[in-house]
Amino acid sequence: MKKLFVLAALLISTLGFAQKEVTVCHTSATDKFAVFASNKKFNRDHPSPLPYVHESVAGGKMIKIKTDGVEANAYFIEAKSKSNNWVFVFQEWWGLNDHIKREAENLYTDLGNVNVIALDMYDGKLATDPQSAGKYMQEFKKERGAEIVKGALVYAGSTAKVGTIGWCFGGGQSMQASLLAGKQAAACVIYYGQPEEDIDRLKTLNCDVLNIWPTQDKWINRDLIEKFEKNMAIAGKKLTVKSFDADHAFANPSNPKHNKEFTADAYKSTLTFFRERLK
């Protein structure tokens, strides 16, 4: 009886380990990044964002977008004159907070005549501490994310040329949005986000990708980036990796690891990348 109990315990332990391995190795890009939220070190690397209240000078406003499910929220800044150029902005794991609204407005101001829309992927939930952010990121469903992006594409219109950009959690969402956009995708910018690993899916990508990568990043690490480069080459897609000797979230002004010089350089590359593809 004792032997049977020991064997049962070993089996349960083995199954538990295997389940964890499956979670990490055989799930979607979105789900893989969500796994990080359960890691205490990952949480410690994301201290609570500094307080900031955004006041738009460009006419930015919150709107509702129709989806197949519940209406989605978005922060929208309309081009001064009619334009088919759009930039979809994706939040960090905190949610669509005022820091992201500021980034959206900076892009709007610096790119010129373009429509910018920051999508609320958490449906109104905002985190101000790593514990809440981790909870929201783990609760996020990729199916709901796809609904929101599809709703935004309908809102932008069938003739829209779409660039996407996101940071951390939003970096992965930027990649997924560009894949969903199909022939409307014009440019994809990823800041230290989870890349797509499925080569067949990458073959359907219709745009070039700029990957902003901090070499000290322990989560979006060198092995992951090298695999992404290899997969993009196999898929026949153009990938530009711009690396910085910095850590994860270096481009976030509310993060203690923020690097002003590197952020300015990365942003300059981002603007050039978008301008060349959103004409």
N, C-alpha and C positions, 0 to 999 in steps of 0.2 A: 504493500500500500504506500509505504514511504517512497519507494522507487518511482511509483506511478505519479506521485505528487511532484517529485523533483523533475521528472520528464515533462509533465504538464507545464510546470513553471518555466522550464527551458524553452518549450515550444511557444508559449505566450511571449516570452522575452524576444525570441527570434522573429516572431511575426511582427512584433512592435517595431523592431529595428528595420525589418524589411519594408514595413509600411512607411517609415520615415524616409527610407531610401527612395521609394516610389514617389513620394511627395516631392522630393527634390529633383529627381532625375527624369521623371516621365510625365510631367505636367506642363501646362502652358507657360509661356514667358511671364504672364501676369501672376499666375499662381506661384511661380518660383520666387519672384520678388517678394510676395506676401509672406513667404516662409521666414524671411529675414526679421520680420516684426516680432517673432517669438524669441529672437536672440537678444539676450541682455546687453551684450556688447554693442550690437547695432543700435539699440535704444540709447545707450550712453553716448554714442557718437552723434546723436541727434538731440542736443539740448533744446529746451523750449525756445521758440522764436521770440525775439525782442518785440515789445509792443510797437505797433505802428497803425496809424489810422490814415487811410488813403482818401484824399479829396481830389476828384478828377478835375482837370482843367481842359480836357478834350471832349467832354460830353459823354463819358462812359456811364453806363447804366445797367442795372440788373434786368434781365428779360426772362421770359419763359419760352421753352422750345418744345414743340410737340414730338412725342416719341411713340413707339408701339405700346409702351407702358405709361407710367405716370409722367407728367410733364417734367422736363429737366430745367435746371437753372443755369444761367450763363451771364457773364459780364461782357457787354458788347460796346464796342466803339466803332461807329460807322464812318466809312471813308467820306472825306469832305465833298468829293464829287463821285458820281457812279463809277464803281470799279469792280472787276471780276476777281481781283486779287484778295485772298483771305489768308489770315494766319490763325490757326487754332492753337490756343495756349493751354497747357496741362499742368495742373498743380503739383506741388510736392505732397508728401504724405500727410501734411497738416490739413489739407482741404483748400477750397477756393477762398483764401484769406486776402487781406489787404496788401500783403507783400506781392502776391501773384497779380493782383489788379494793377499794382504799380509797374510790374514787369510788362504786362500787357500794354499799358499806356506808353511806356518807354519805346516799345517796338512800334507802336502806332505812330508816335511822334518822329522817330528816327528813320522809319522806312518810307514815310511819305504817304501817298494816296493808296491806303490799304485798309480793308476791314479787319478788325482784330476781335476775336471772341475767345474768352477764357471759359472753359466748360467746368461745371461743378460735378465732378465725378462721384462725390459723396452724398449728393442729393440734400444739401443743406447742412450737413454735419461739419463742424469745425473743431479741430484739436488745438489745444494750447500747451499740451504736455506730451511727452513721448508715449506714455501708456495709452492715452486716448487715440493718438495717431496710429499706433500699432494695432489697436482694436479695429479702427475704421478700415485700415488697409487690409486686414485679414478678412473683414466682413465684405469687402468689395467683390462684386461678381463681374467677371469679364463679359457676361452676357448683357448685363445692365450697361456696362461701359460701351459696348458695341451699339446698343440702342441709342445712347446719348450722342455718340459720334454720327450715327446715321441720321438722327434728327437734326443735328447741326449741318450736315451736308444738304439736307432738304431745305433748311433755312437759308443757306448760302446760295442755293440754286444750281441747276445742272451745268451752267457755264462757268462756275467758279473754279479758279485755280487755287489749290489749297496747299499752304505750307504748314507744317506742324512743329511745335517745340514744347519741351517739357523737361523738368528737373527731377532727379531721384525717381520716385514712383511715376511721376509725369513723363520722365524720359522714356520709360517703357510704353506708356500710353501714347506718346507721340509716334512711336514706331508702329503700334497697332492701328492708330488712326490713319496713317499714311497707307497701310496695307488695305484698310477698309475703303479708302477714298478711290481706289482703282485708278482709272485714267485721269481723274481730277487731281491726283497727288502731284505736287510740283517740287516740294522740298521737305526734307525731314531733318530736324535737329534734335539730337539726344544729348542731354547733360547727365552723365553718370547714371544712366538708366539701363534696365534689363533689355538686351537685344533679342530679337526673334532668332530662334535656333533652327526652326524647320526650313530646310532648304527649298522644299516645294513651295512653301508660302513666300519665301523671299523671291522666288522666281516671278511671282505675280506683282512685285513692287514696281511702281511706275516712276519712281523718282530717285535722285541721288540722296545720300545720307551724310550728314556731318555729325561725327561722334566726338563730343567734348569729353575727354577722359583724364582724370587725375591719377597719376601713376601710383600714388600712395593708397588708393582706394582698396580696402580689403574685401569689399563686397562685389563691386563690379571690377574684378581684378584682372591681372594680365592674362591669365589663362582664358578667361571669358572673352576678353577683347580679341585675342589672337584667334580664337575659334570663330568669332564673329567675322573677322577679316577673311578667314579661309572660306567660311560659308557664303559670304557675299561674292567672293571671287568665283566660287563654283556656280553660284546663281547668275553670274554675269552682270552684277550690279556694281555701281560706283559708290565706294565708301571712302570718305576722308576722315582720318582720325587725327585730331589735334590734341596732343597730350601736354599736361602740365605737371610739374613736380609739386603736387598739392594733394590734399585729402578730399574725401567725399564731402559734398556740399560746400566746396570752396567758393562757389559763385553766389552763395546766399548771404546777403549783407547782415542778416539777423543771426548768423551762425558764428561762434567764436573762431572757427577755422577759416573764416572768410579771408580771401586774399584779393585785395583791391586791384593790384597790377594784373594778375592773371585773369581776373573777372573782366577787366576792361579789354584785354587782348582777346578773350574768348567771345565777348560780345561783338567786338569789331569783326571777327571772323564770321559770326552768325549773321550780322547785317549784310556783309558782302555775299555770303552764301544765298540769302534770301533775295537780295537785289538782282543777282545774276539769273535767278530762276522765276521770279515774279515780275515779269516785264509787261 
